[in-house]
Amino acid sequence: IGFYNSGSTLADQITFNPGGVEAIRMGDTVTNGGGEVNRTGRVLMGSTLSVDVEAQASRLQVLGANTADGAISVGMFSNDAEGAKLKFLKSRNTTIGSNTIIQDGDQLGSIQFHAADGGDFVSRGAAIYAVVNGTIGGANDVPTDLIFGTCADGAGSDAERMRIDSAGDVGIGTTSPSNNRLAVVNSTSQNVVRIDNTNSSPYGLQINFSTDTDNNSNHFFIAN
């Protein structure tokens, strides 16, 4: 099905089974088109060329050669406090739509950042993972850690750098904050924490303790 402008020039088209490929294709060319839905159910938007990332062809691909075409927008227009959402779901059941309880260590979802390294798109520079950490107690009980990873110079993949555990404790350089609201662990010759104050404020580091006299015995610094 062709769509022409007033000059009898083909402006756009919808093609069925293009080149013997079982698909519905929209656009005037392979690389400059609206996209394609093929017989495997894969949806390609912005191009009809599928791009493998980590040797996997994703079911939905949004590909572009400029800022607008390579972007996804999710919006909410409503007179309430709700915002737009991006939802990830994990079930241990192999039948889509069926509910089987997940297990400790399962990933609920991840956001991964890949780059072209001259050979493929396998290289992962950074990632954010949501990982179950603990026993699933049943309905509405899913203890989960949020893990942030980056890839060091010369490394082949990302490694964990920071974790927010299910209790809200934050660990940097450790996978177990161990009931510390913030735990920073360093195994290199670098400074553990550096604080610079370039403002005229008199404080470089301010620590406020509770005024509860019953807790005074817990207000101390430890030096090893």
N, C-alpha and C positions, 0 to 999 in steps of 0.2 A: 504494500500500500504506500503510494508516494504522495507527498504533499509539496506543491509547487507554489512559488511566489508569482507575482504578476508578470515577471519576465520569463515565465516558462522554465525557470531554473529550479531544479530539485532542492527544496529547502530541508526536508526531513523525510524519513520513511520508517515503516514498520515492516520487517522482513521475517517470514516464517521459514524455518529450516535453511538458514543461509549457508551456502557452501556445503551442503550435506550435513551440517551440524544441527541436531534437533534442538532448536532454541527459538525464542522470539527476541528479535533484536530491534532496538530503536536507535536511530541516528543515521547520518549520511556515510560514515566510515567506521572502520573497526576501532580506531583509537580516538576518534572525535565524535562521540555519539552519546545518546542518553543512557545506554546500557543494554543489558541482556538478561533474560531469564532462560536458563538452559534446562535440559530434561532431567538433570540431577537435582533441580530445585535451587541451584546456586544463582544468586542475584548479584549482578555486577552493575555498578552505577558509576557513570562518568567514563567508562570504557567497556569494551567487550573482551578485553584481555584479562585473564585471571592471573593474579600474582601470588606465588607461594611464599609464605613466611614460615620459617622453621620447617620447610618441606611440607607445609599444610596449606591447602586451598580453602580459605574460610568460606562459609556459606553465604555471607554477606560481605561485599567489598565495595568501599567507596574510594575511588581513585581519581586524582585530579592533578593538573599541572599548574595550578595557581592556588592562592590562599582560600578562595571561596569554594572551589571544586573539591578540595581535599579536606573539607570540614563537615562535621555533623552538628546540627543544632537541635536541641530538645527544649521546647518551651511550654510554659503553662500560662494560660490566660483565664483567670478566674478570680472572683471577688471573695477570696478567702486567704488563709495563711499558707496554703499548699504550694509547693514548688515542683518543678519538673524532676523526674527521677530516672535513674539508670539502674535496673535491677538484675542481679545475678542469682541463679538458683542451682543448688546441688542436691541430688538424690542418689542413693546407692542402688536404686532399682534401674535395670537396663531397659525397662519399658517406659517410653516417654509418657509422662503424666502420672506415673505410679510413685507412691511414697514409701521409700525405705530409709530408715534412720541412718544418718551419716556417722562417721567414726572419728576418733581423735587423730589429728594429723591431716584430715581431708581439707583440700582447698575449696573454699566456697566461691572463689572467683579471683581474678587478677587483672591488672592493667599493665601491659608490657610495652616497652618502647624499643623498637628494632631499627637497625640502620643497614644501609648497603655498605659492604666492606670490600667491594670490588669483585666479589665472587658470587654472593647470594645475599639473602635477607635473614640469615639465621642469627647473626650477632644481636645480642640483647644488651642495651646500654643501661637500662634501669627497669625496675618493676615495683609494683605494689601488690601484695598478696593478703588475702583474708584467709586465715588458717585456723581450723578448730583446734583448741588447746584445752583438753579436759574431757570428762565424761558427759555425754549427752544425756541429760536427766529426763527427757521426754518433751512434751509440748512446751514450746516457748522457753526452752533452756538450752542455749547453744553458746557455750563459752568460746570466744573467738579472739585471736590476736590479729593485729594489723601490722604487717611487716613491710619495711621499705628496704629495697636493695639497689645497689649501684655496681657498675662494672669498673674495676680499677684499670689503670693503664697497663696494657699487656696481658690482662686476664681474658679468659675465653667466655666468661658469662658473669652475670651479676651475683653478688653475695650480700647477705643480710648486713645492714648497717644500723638500723634502728627498729625497735619493736614497741608497740603499745599493746600491753597484754589485756586480757579480759577484765582485769580489775582496774584498768586505767593507769597502771604503772608503766613508766617509760624507761626503756633500756637502750643505751647507745654503746655499742661494742660488746654487748652481752645479750644472750637470748633469754636470760632469767633475771629480771629486775628484782625478784625475791622480796616482795613487800616493801620496796623502796619506791617512793613516788617518782624519783628520778635516779637512775643508776648509770654512771658513766664509767666504763672500764677501758683501760688503755694498756696494751701490751707492747707498745713501741716507745721510742725515745721522745715522742712529741709531748707537749704539755697536755694535761688532761682537760683543763678548762682555762680559758683566757678571757679576761674581762677588761675592756678598754672603755673609758669614759672621756669623750671629747667635748662634753657639755660643761657648763659652769656649775652644774650641780655638785654639791660637796660629797656625794656618795659614789663610790666605785662599786661597793657591794653592801647591800643592806639586808640583814636577816632579822625578821621579827618573830619572837617566840610568844607562845600563849602566856597570858598573865595569870593563868590558873596555877596557884602555888603547889598544888598536888603534883604538877608535872615538872617542877623545877629540876628534879634530879635527872631528867632526860635531856636537859639543855647543855650539850657539851660538844666539843670537837675531839676527834681521835686522830692521832698522828702515829704512823707505824715507822 
